[in-house]
Amino acid sequence: MADVTDVTGVTDVITYREAVAEGIARELRRDPSVVCLGEDIGAAGGVFKTTSGLFAEFGRERVWDTPISEQAILGVAMGAAMTGMRPVAEIMFSDFFACCWDYLANEIPKMRYMTGGQVTVPLVVRTANGGGLGFGAQHSQAVENWTLGRDPAGHRREPGRAGRHGADGAGRGRPARYRRRLGRGDRPALPGAAGHGMRA
């Protein structure tokens, strides 16, 4: 758990995944153009429960359960962002970035430049990264070097640290920043979360 101080100075102790869910909910309340999409994020609340309660509060118009297709998730998110929405797309495990890498490396980050700034792609792609939870080899890689190692077109990349690292100086306060900055601006963002930070 992380010790989080909100803007009013009140201190709460919440888990990283609760901070993610709260951050997304705040943005959905604040901006009617924000939508969420991904596998099992609706009534199920997501595999890590990072979207718990969102479907009940905002309904299927703003919280979209998708088929098991990472390419479809990012393709829909990109199209929605290009037409004025602000999607928060969830790729269940960062390992699956390999399935939709063309969108992450070519299509989304370069659209603004390919259109001379006429089209922006304001979206967030969020995922869980790393092992330690027993999900198996195809769901446990640490692939932050794929996205953090290069920046072709101004992605904001923000790795999350929680779980065993959340109590030290390196992890303190990041859930609060996550809640405040989620999905704002005209450039894509790729916040990540360490898999072990998603424990209850």
KENU-640651 format. One line per 10 residues: number of its first residue (from 1); their letters; for each residue x, y, z of N, C-alpha, C. Coordinates in Angstrom, 1 decimal, always signed. Layout:
// residues N
NUM> a> X Y Z X Y Z X Y Z ~ ...;
***
This chain:
// residues 200
1> madvtdvtgv> +0.8 -1.2 +0.0 +0.0 +0.0 +0.0 +0.9 +1.2 +0.0 ~ +0.3 +2.3 -0.5 +1.1 +3.6 -0.5 +0.3 +4.6 +0.4 ~ +1.1 +5.5 +1.0 +0.6 +6.6 +1.8 +0.3 +7.7 +0.8 ~ -0.9 +8.1 +0.6 -1.2 +9.1 -0.4 -1.9 +10.3 +0.3 ~ -1.4 +11.5 -0.1 -2.0 +12.7 +0.4 -2.7 +13.4 -0.7 ~ -4.0 +13.7 -0.6 -4.7 +14.3 -1.7 -4.6 +15.8 -1.6 ~ -5.2 +16.5 -2.5 -5.0 +18.0 -2.6 -5.6 +18.7 -1.4 ~ -6.4 +18.1 -0.6 -7.0 +18.7 +0.6 -6.1 +18.5 +1.8 ~ -5.0 +17.7 +1.6 -4.1 +17.4 +2.8 -4.5 +16.2 +3.6 ~ -5.6 +15.6 +3.2 -6.0 +14.4 +3.9 -5.2 +13.2 +3.5;
11> tdvityreav> -4.7 +12.4 +4.4 -3.9 +11.3 +4.1 -4.7 +10.0 +4.2 ~ -4.6 +9.2 +3.1 -5.3 +7.9 +3.0 -4.2 +6.9 +2.7 ~ -4.5 +5.6 +3.1 -3.7 +4.5 +2.7 -4.5 +3.7 +1.8 ~ -4.1 +3.6 +0.6 -4.8 +2.9 -0.4 -3.8 +2.0 -1.2 ~ -4.3 +1.0 -1.9 -3.4 +0.2 -2.7 -3.2 +0.9 -4.0 ~ -2.2 +0.5 -4.8 -1.9 +1.0 -6.1 -3.1 +0.9 -7.0 ~ -3.7 -0.3 -7.0 -4.8 -0.6 -7.9 -6.0 +0.3 -7.5 ~ -6.2 +0.6 -6.3 -7.3 +1.5 -5.9 -7.0 +2.9 -6.4 ~ -5.7 +3.3 -6.4 -5.4 +4.6 -6.9 -5.6 +4.7 -8.4 ~ -5.3 +3.6 -9.1 -5.6 +3.6 -10.5 -7.1 +3.7 -10.8;
21> aegiarelrr> -7.9 +2.9 -10.1 -9.3 +3.0 -10.3 -9.9 +4.3 -9.9 ~ -9.4 +4.9 -8.9 -9.8 +6.2 -8.5 -9.4 +7.3 -9.5 ~ -8.2 +7.2 -10.0 -7.7 +8.2 -11.0 -8.6 +8.1 -12.3 ~ -8.9 +6.9 -12.7 -9.7 +6.8 -13.9 -11.1 +7.3 -13.6 ~ -11.7 +7.0 -12.5 -13.0 +7.5 -12.1 -13.1 +9.0 -12.1 ~ -12.0 +9.6 -11.5 -12.0 +11.1 -11.5 -12.0 +11.7 -12.8 ~ -11.2 +11.1 -13.7 -11.1 +11.6 -15.1 -12.5 +11.4 -15.8 ~ -13.1 +10.3 -15.6 -14.4 +10.0 -16.2 -15.4 +11.1 -15.7 ~ -15.4 +11.4 -14.4 -16.3 +12.4 -13.9 -16.0 +13.8 -14.4 ~ -14.7 +14.1 -14.5 -14.3 +15.4 -14.9 -14.5 +15.8 -16.4;
31> dpsvvclged> -14.3 +14.7 -17.2 -14.3 +15.0 -18.7 -15.2 +14.0 -19.4 ~ -16.4 +14.4 -19.9 -17.3 +13.4 -20.6 -16.7 +12.8 -21.8 ~ -15.5 +13.2 -22.3 -14.9 +12.6 -23.5 -14.0 +11.4 -23.1 ~ -13.8 +11.2 -21.9 -13.0 +10.1 -21.4 -13.8 +8.8 -21.4 ~ -13.2 +7.8 -22.1 -13.8 +6.4 -22.1 -12.7 +5.4 -21.7 ~ -13.1 +4.3 -21.2 -12.2 +3.2 -20.9 -12.5 +2.0 -21.8 ~ -11.5 +1.3 -22.3 -11.8 +0.1 -23.0 -10.7 -1.0 -22.8 ~ -11.1 -2.2 -22.8 -10.1 -3.3 -22.6 -10.9 -4.6 -22.3 ~ -10.1 -5.7 -22.2 -10.7 -7.0 -21.9 -11.1 -7.1 -20.4 ~ -12.4 -7.5 -20.2 -12.9 -7.8 -18.9 -12.9 -6.6 -17.9;
41> igaaggvfkt> -12.9 -5.3 -18.5 -12.8 -4.2 -17.6 -14.2 -3.7 -17.1 ~ -15.3 -4.2 -17.7 -16.6 -3.8 -17.4 -17.1 -4.3 -16.1 ~ -18.1 -5.2 -16.1 -18.7 -5.7 -14.9 -17.7 -6.5 -14.0 ~ -16.7 -7.1 -14.7 -15.7 -7.9 -14.0 -14.7 -7.0 -13.2 ~ -14.6 -5.8 -13.6 -13.7 -4.8 -12.9 -12.2 -5.0 -13.3 ~ -11.9 -5.8 -14.3 -10.5 -6.0 -14.7 -9.8 -7.1 -13.9 ~ -8.9 -7.7 -14.6 -8.2 -8.9 -14.0 -7.5 -8.5 -12.7 ~ -7.0 -7.2 -12.6 -6.4 -6.7 -11.3 -7.3 -5.8 -10.5 ~ -8.6 -5.7 -10.9 -9.6 -4.9 -10.3 -9.2 -3.4 -10.3 ~ -8.5 -3.0 -11.4 -8.2 -1.6 -11.5 -9.3 -0.8 -12.2;
51> tsglfaefgr> -10.3 -1.4 -12.6 -11.5 -0.7 -13.1 -12.8 -1.0 -12.3 ~ -12.5 -1.5 -11.1 -13.6 -1.9 -10.2 -14.6 -0.7 -9.9 ~ -15.9 -0.9 -10.1 -16.9 +0.1 -9.9 -17.1 +1.0 -11.0 ~ -16.3 +1.1 -12.0 -16.5 +2.0 -13.1 -17.7 +1.7 -14.0 ~ -17.9 +0.4 -14.3 -19.0 +0.0 -15.1 -20.3 +0.3 -14.4 ~ -20.4 +0.1 -13.1 -21.6 +0.4 -12.4 -21.9 +1.9 -12.4 ~ -20.9 +2.7 -12.3 -21.1 +4.2 -12.2 -21.3 +4.8 -13.6 ~ -20.6 +4.4 -14.6 -20.6 +5.0 -15.9 -21.3 +4.3 -17.0 ~ -21.5 +3.0 -16.8 -22.2 +2.2 -17.8 -21.4 +1.9 -19.1 ~ -22.1 +1.1 -19.9 -21.4 +0.6 -21.1 -21.1 +1.7 -22.2;
61> ervwdtpise> -21.7 +2.9 -22.0 -21.4 +3.9 -23.0 -20.0 +4.5 -22.8 ~ -19.5 +4.3 -21.5 -18.1 +4.9 -21.2 -17.1 +3.9 -20.8 ~ -17.5 +2.7 -20.5 -16.6 +1.6 -20.1 -16.9 +0.4 -21.1 ~ -16.0 +0.2 -22.0 -16.2 -0.8 -23.1 -15.4 -2.1 -22.9 ~ -16.1 -3.2 -22.7 -15.5 -4.5 -22.7 -15.2 -4.8 -24.2 ~ -14.0 -5.3 -24.4 -13.6 -5.6 -25.8 -13.3 -7.1 -26.0 ~ -13.3 -7.5 -27.2 -12.8 -8.9 -27.5 -11.3 -9.1 -27.1 ~ -10.9 -10.3 -27.1 -9.5 -10.6 -26.9 -8.7 -10.3 -28.1 ~ -8.4 -9.0 -28.3 -7.6 -8.6 -29.5 -6.9 -7.3 -29.1 ~ -5.6 -7.3 -28.8 -4.9 -6.1 -28.5 -4.8 -5.1 -29.6;
71> qailgvamga> -4.7 -5.6 -30.9 -4.7 -4.8 -32.0 -6.1 -4.0 -32.1 ~ -7.2 -4.7 -31.9 -8.5 -4.1 -31.9 -8.6 -3.0 -30.8 ~ -8.1 -3.3 -29.6 -8.2 -2.4 -28.5 -7.5 -1.1 -28.9 ~ -6.3 -1.2 -29.3 -5.5 +0.0 -29.7 -6.0 +0.7 -30.9 ~ -6.5 -0.1 -31.9 -7.0 +0.5 -33.1 -8.3 +1.3 -32.8 ~ -9.2 +0.8 -32.0 -10.4 +1.5 -31.6 -10.0 +2.8 -30.7 ~ -9.0 +2.6 -29.8 -8.6 +3.7 -29.0 -8.0 +4.8 -29.8 ~ -7.2 +4.5 -30.8 -6.6 +5.5 -31.7 -7.6 +6.2 -32.5 ~ -8.6 +5.5 -33.1 -9.6 +6.1 -33.8 -10.5 +7.0 -33.0 ~ -10.8 +6.5 -31.7 -11.6 +7.4 -30.8 -10.9 +8.6 -30.5;
81> amtgmrpvae> -9.6 +8.5 -30.2 -8.8 +9.7 -29.8 -8.7 +10.7 -31.0 ~ -8.6 +10.2 -32.2 -8.5 +11.1 -33.3 -9.8 +11.8 -33.6 ~ -10.9 +11.3 -33.1 -12.2 +12.0 -33.3 -12.7 +12.8 -32.1 ~ -11.8 +13.0 -31.1 -12.1 +13.9 -30.0 -12.4 +13.2 -28.7 ~ -12.3 +11.9 -28.6 -12.5 +11.3 -27.3 -11.1 +11.1 -26.7 ~ -11.1 +10.8 -25.4 -9.9 +10.6 -24.6 -9.9 +9.2 -24.0 ~ -9.6 +8.2 -24.8 -9.6 +6.8 -24.3 -8.5 +6.4 -23.3 ~ -8.9 +5.6 -22.4 -7.9 +4.9 -21.5 -8.0 +3.4 -21.9 ~ -7.0 +3.0 -22.7 -7.0 +1.6 -23.2 -6.2 +0.7 -22.3 ~ -6.7 -0.4 -21.9 -6.0 -1.4 -21.0 -5.6 -2.6 -21.8;
91> imfsdffacc> -4.3 -2.8 -21.8 -3.7 -4.1 -22.4 -3.4 -4.9 -21.1 ~ -4.1 -6.0 -21.0 -4.1 -6.8 -19.7 -2.7 -7.0 -19.1 ~ -1.8 -7.5 -20.0 -0.4 -7.8 -19.6 +0.5 -7.1 -20.6 ~ +1.6 -6.5 -20.1 +2.5 -5.9 -21.1 +3.1 -6.8 -22.1 ~ +3.2 -8.1 -21.8 +3.7 -9.1 -22.8 +3.0 -8.9 -24.1 ~ +1.7 -8.5 -24.0 +0.9 -8.5 -25.2 +1.1 -7.2 -26.0 ~ +2.0 -6.3 -25.6 +2.4 -5.2 -26.5 +3.0 -5.8 -27.8 ~ +3.6 -7.0 -27.7 +4.1 -7.6 -29.0 +3.0 -7.8 -30.0 ~ +1.8 -8.0 -29.6 +0.6 -8.2 -30.5 +0.2 -6.9 -31.1 ~ +0.4 -5.8 -30.5 -0.1 -4.5 -31.0 +1.0 -3.5 -31.2;
101> wdylaneipk> +2.3 -4.0 -31.3 +3.4 -3.1 -31.4 +3.4 -2.1 -32.5 ~ +2.8 -2.4 -33.6 +2.7 -1.4 -34.7 +2.0 -0.2 -34.3 ~ +0.9 -0.4 -33.6 +0.1 +0.8 -33.1 +1.0 +1.6 -32.1 ~ +1.7 +0.9 -31.2 +2.4 +1.6 -30.1 +3.7 +2.3 -30.7 ~ +4.3 +1.7 -31.7 +5.6 +2.2 -32.2 +5.5 +3.1 -33.4 ~ +4.5 +2.8 -34.2 +4.3 +3.5 -35.5 +3.1 +4.4 -35.6 ~ +1.9 +3.9 -35.4 +0.7 +4.6 -35.8 +0.4 +5.7 -34.8 ~ +0.2 +5.3 -33.5 -0.2 +6.3 -32.5 +0.8 +7.4 -32.3 ~ +2.1 +7.2 -32.1 +3.0 +8.3 -31.8 +3.3 +9.2 -33.0 ~ +3.1 +8.7 -34.2 +3.5 +9.4 -35.4 +2.3 +10.2 -36.1;
111> mrymtggqvt> +1.1 +9.9 -35.7 +0.0 +10.5 -36.3 +0.0 +12.1 -36.3 ~ +0.4 +12.6 -35.2 +0.4 +14.1 -35.0 +1.4 +14.7 -36.0 ~ +2.5 +14.0 -36.2 +3.5 +14.5 -37.2 +3.2 +14.2 -38.6 ~ +2.5 +13.1 -38.8 +2.1 +12.8 -40.2 +1.0 +13.7 -40.7 ~ +0.3 +14.3 -39.8 -0.8 +15.2 -40.2 -0.4 +16.7 -40.0 ~ +0.8 +16.9 -39.8 +1.3 +18.3 -39.5 +0.6 +19.0 -38.3 ~ +0.3 +18.2 -37.3 -0.3 +18.7 -36.1 -1.8 +18.9 -36.2 ~ -2.4 +18.5 -37.3 -3.9 +18.7 -37.5 -4.6 +17.6 -36.7 ~ -4.0 +16.5 -36.4 -4.7 +15.4 -35.7 -3.8 +15.0 -34.5 ~ -4.4 +15.0 -33.3 -3.7 +14.5 -32.1 -4.3 +13.2 -31.7;
121> vplvvrtang> -3.6 +12.5 -30.8 -4.1 +11.2 -30.4 -3.9 +11.2 -28.8 ~ -4.8 +11.9 -28.1 -4.7 +12.0 -26.7 -5.3 +10.7 -26.0 ~ -4.5 +9.8 -25.8 -5.0 +8.5 -25.2 -3.9 +8.0 -24.2 ~ -4.4 +7.2 -23.3 -3.6 +6.5 -22.3 -3.6 +5.0 -22.6 ~ -2.5 +4.4 -22.7 -2.4 +2.9 -22.7 -1.9 +2.4 -21.4 ~ -2.6 +1.7 -20.7 -2.1 +1.2 -19.4 -2.0 -0.3 -19.3 ~ -1.1 -0.8 -18.5 -0.9 -2.3 -18.5 -0.3 -2.7 -17.2 ~ -0.2 -4.0 -16.9 +0.6 -4.5 -15.8 +1.9 -5.1 -16.4 ~ +2.9 -4.9 -15.6 +4.3 -5.3 -16.1 +5.0 -6.1 -15.1 ~ +5.6 -7.2 -15.5 +6.5 -8.0 -14.6 +5.8 -9.2 -14.0;
131> gglgfgaqhs> +6.6 -10.0 -13.3 +6.1 -11.2 -12.7 +5.9 -11.2 -11.2 ~ +5.9 -12.4 -10.7 +5.7 -12.5 -9.2 +4.3 -12.9 -8.8 ~ +3.4 -13.0 -9.7 +2.0 -13.3 -9.3 +1.6 -14.7 -9.8 ~ +2.5 -15.4 -10.5 +2.2 -16.8 -10.9 +1.3 -16.9 -12.1 ~ +1.3 -15.9 -13.0 +0.5 -15.9 -14.2 +1.0 -16.7 -15.3 ~ +2.3 -17.2 -15.2 +2.8 -17.9 -16.3 +3.8 -17.1 -17.2 ~ +4.6 -17.8 -18.0 +5.6 -17.1 -18.7 +5.1 -16.1 -19.7 ~ +4.0 -16.3 -20.4 +3.5 -15.4 -21.4 +2.8 -14.2 -20.7 ~ +2.7 -14.1 -19.4 +2.0 -13.0 -18.7 +2.9 -12.4 -17.6 ~ +4.2 -12.6 -17.7 +5.1 -12.2 -16.6 +6.4 -11.5 -17.0;
141> qavenwtlgr> +6.5 -11.1 -18.3 +7.7 -10.4 -18.7 +7.8 -9.0 -18.1 ~ +9.0 -8.5 -18.0 +9.2 -7.0 -17.7 +9.6 -6.4 -19.0 ~ +8.7 -5.7 -19.7 +9.0 -5.2 -21.0 +9.1 -3.7 -21.0 ~ +9.4 -3.1 -19.9 +9.5 -1.6 -19.9 +10.6 -1.1 -20.8 ~ +11.6 -1.9 -21.1 +12.6 -1.5 -22.0 +12.1 -1.3 -23.4 ~ +11.0 -2.0 -23.8 +10.4 -1.8 -25.1 +9.9 -0.4 -25.3 ~ +9.2 +0.1 -24.2 +8.6 +1.4 -24.3 +9.4 +2.6 -23.7 ~ +10.1 +2.3 -22.6 +10.9 +3.4 -22.0 +12.2 +3.6 -22.7 ~ +12.7 +2.7 -23.5 +14.0 +2.9 -24.1 +14.0 +3.8 -25.3 ~ +12.9 +4.1 -25.8 +12.9 +5.0 -27.0 +11.7 +5.9 -27.0;
151> dpaghrrepg> +11.7 +7.0 -27.7 +10.6 +7.9 -27.6 +10.5 +8.6 -29.0 ~ +9.8 +7.9 -29.9 +9.8 +8.3 -31.3 +9.0 +9.6 -31.5 ~ +8.0 +9.9 -30.6 +7.2 +11.1 -30.9 +6.6 +11.6 -29.6 ~ +7.3 +11.7 -28.5 +6.8 +12.4 -27.4 +5.9 +11.7 -26.5 ~ +5.9 +10.4 -26.4 +5.1 +9.7 -25.4 +5.5 +10.1 -24.0 ~ +4.5 +10.2 -23.1 +4.8 +10.4 -21.7 +4.9 +9.0 -21.2 ~ +6.0 +8.5 -20.7 +6.1 +7.2 -20.2 +6.3 +7.2 -18.7 ~ +5.5 +6.6 -17.9 +5.5 +6.7 -16.5 +5.4 +5.3 -15.8 ~ +6.6 +4.7 -15.5 +6.5 +3.4 -14.9 +6.0 +3.5 -13.5 ~ +5.1 +2.6 -13.1 +4.6 +2.6 -11.7 +5.4 +1.7 -10.8;
161> ragrhgadga> +5.5 +2.1 -9.6 +6.2 +1.3 -8.6 +5.3 +1.2 -7.4 ~ +5.0 +0.0 -7.0 +4.1 -0.2 -5.8 +4.5 -1.5 -5.2 ~ +3.7 -2.1 -4.4 +4.0 -3.3 -3.8 +5.1 -3.2 -2.8 ~ +6.1 -4.1 -3.0 +7.3 -4.1 -2.1 +8.1 -2.8 -2.1 ~ +8.0 -2.0 -3.2 +8.7 -0.8 -3.3 +7.9 +0.5 -3.0 ~ +6.6 +0.3 -2.7 +5.7 +1.4 -2.5 +6.0 +2.2 -1.2 ~ +6.6 +1.5 -0.2 +6.7 +2.2 +1.1 +8.0 +3.0 +1.2 ~ +8.9 +2.8 +0.2 +10.2 +3.6 +0.3 +10.0 +4.9 -0.5 ~ +11.1 +5.7 -0.5 +11.0 +7.0 -1.1 +10.8 +6.9 -2.6 ~ +11.2 +5.8 -3.2 +11.0 +5.7 -4.7 +9.6 +5.5 -5.1;
171> grgrparyrr> +8.8 +4.9 -4.2 +7.4 +4.7 -4.6 +6.4 +5.6 -4.0 ~ +6.7 +6.3 -3.0 +5.7 +7.2 -2.3 +5.2 +8.3 -3.2 ~ +3.9 +8.4 -3.2 +3.3 +9.5 -3.9 +2.9 +9.2 -5.4 ~ +3.5 +8.2 -6.0 +3.2 +8.0 -7.4 +1.7 +7.7 -7.7 ~ +1.0 +7.0 -6.8 -0.4 +6.8 -7.1 -1.1 +8.2 -7.2 ~ -0.7 +9.1 -6.3 -1.4 +10.4 -6.3 -1.1 +11.1 -7.6 ~ +0.2 +11.1 -8.1 +0.5 +11.7 -9.4 -0.3 +11.0 -10.5 ~ -0.4 +9.7 -10.4 -1.1 +8.9 -11.4 -2.6 +9.5 -11.5 ~ -3.2 +9.7 -10.3 -4.6 +10.1 -10.3 -4.7 +11.5 -10.9 ~ -3.7 +12.4 -10.6 -3.8 +13.8 -11.1 -3.5 +13.9 -12.5;
181> rlgrgdrpal> -2.7 +13.1 -13.1 -2.2 +13.4 -14.5 -2.8 +12.4 -15.5 ~ -3.6 +11.5 -15.2 -4.1 +10.5 -16.1 -4.8 +11.1 -17.3 ~ -4.3 +10.9 -18.5 -5.1 +11.2 -19.7 -5.2 +12.7 -20.0 ~ -4.4 +13.5 -19.5 -4.5 +14.9 -19.8 -3.4 +15.3 -20.9 ~ -3.6 +16.3 -21.7 -2.7 +16.6 -22.7 -3.1 +16.0 -24.0 ~ -2.3 +16.4 -25.1 -2.7 +15.9 -26.4 -1.8 +14.8 -26.9 ~ -0.8 +14.3 -26.1 +0.1 +13.3 -26.5 -0.3 +12.0 -25.8 ~ +0.1 +10.8 -26.4 -0.2 +9.6 -25.8 +0.6 +9.4 -24.5 ~ +0.1 +8.6 -23.6 +0.7 +8.3 -22.3 +0.7 +6.8 -22.2 ~ +1.8 +6.2 -21.6 +1.9 +4.8 -21.4 +2.3 +4.5 -19.9;
191> pgaaghgmra> +1.4 +4.7 -19.0 +1.7 +4.4 -17.6 +1.7 +2.9 -17.4 ~ +2.7 +2.4 -16.7 +2.8 +1.0 -16.4 +2.7 +0.7 -14.9 ~ +2.4 -0.5 -14.5 +2.4 -0.8 -13.1 +3.1 -2.1 -12.9 ~ +3.9 -2.2 -11.9 +4.6 -3.4 -11.6 +3.6 -4.5 -11.2 ~ +3.7 -5.7 -11.8 +2.7 -6.7 -11.5 +2.5 -7.0 -10.0 ~ +3.6 -7.0 -9.3 +3.5 -7.3 -7.8 +2.8 -6.2 -7.1 ~ +2.7 -5.0 -7.7 +2.0 -3.9 -7.1 +0.5 -4.0 -7.1 ~ +0.0 -5.0 -7.8 -1.4 -5.1 -8.0 -2.0 -6.1 -7.0 ~ -1.2 -6.6 -6.1 -1.8 -7.5 -5.0 -2.7 -6.8 -4.1 ~ -3.6 -7.5 -3.6 -4.6 -6.9 -2.6 -3.9 -6.4 -1.4;
***
